[in-house]
Amino acid sequence: MIRCDAHMHTRFSEDSDASVHSMLDAAIERGMEAVCITDHLDKDFPKTPDFPAGAFLFDLGNYFQRLTQLKEEYQKKLEVRIGVEIGLQPHLGEYYRELTEKYPFDFVIGSVHLIHGQDPYYRGFFEGRSDEEAYHEAFEVTVENLKKIDSFDSLGHLDYVVRYMNEIGR
């Protein structure tokens, strides 16, 4: 049985419609002991067919205030932790360092959602590349991010590019 989920998105993330309450209640129904809400904060995420530029930014002050209230409200039923999933890009190292120093997150996921400004989900990244070339480029970008950003606890979506490869993806 899963006792804790530390990768949960609510409507603070542009790509989720779930309320925090619904996520917490579902965790309790499933017998979980703890959760960590880790909404997407992806600075400099470009405009895509599904999202406007800057869609993955939200008010962190409001986020902390709301989740702190819910930590107290649910304290006898479920341990609620406050986290975030940051979108790694090499030029954002200082930004994320300052952000994680300012806000006392319990857990930070660092994920590579963009490769040279492109989200592999939209397939344009694969044009003119074999799956092997795409994978190697994504790996190199991930290593570059790791060298420039250390303001996270866990690397998320190491396989993100693999989901959308020509042989595996849609």
Salt bridges, closest charged atoms under 4 A:
ASP15 OD2 - HIS40 ND1 3.13
GLU33 OE2 - ARG3 NH1 3.04
ASP42 OD2 - HIS113 ND1 2.68
ASP44 OD1 - LYS43 NZ 3.81
ASP44 OD2 - HIS91 NE2 2.68
GLU73 OE2 - HIS21 NE2 3.75
GLU79 OE2 - ARG81 NE 2.86
GLU85 OE1 - HIS7 NE2 2.84
GLU85 OE1 - HIS9 NE2 3.13
GLU85 OE1 - HIS40 NE2 3.09
GLU85 OE2 - HIS113 NE2 3.02
GLU85 OE2 - HIS157 NE2 3.05
GLU94 OE2 - ARG97 NH2 2.25
GLU101 OE2 - ARG97 NH1 2.81
ASP106 OD2 - LYS71 NZ 3.32
GLU132 OE2 - HIS136 NE2 3.68
GLU137 OE2 - HIS116 NE2 3.19
GLU137 OE1 - ARG129 NE 2.70
GLU144 OE2 - LYS148 NZ 3.94
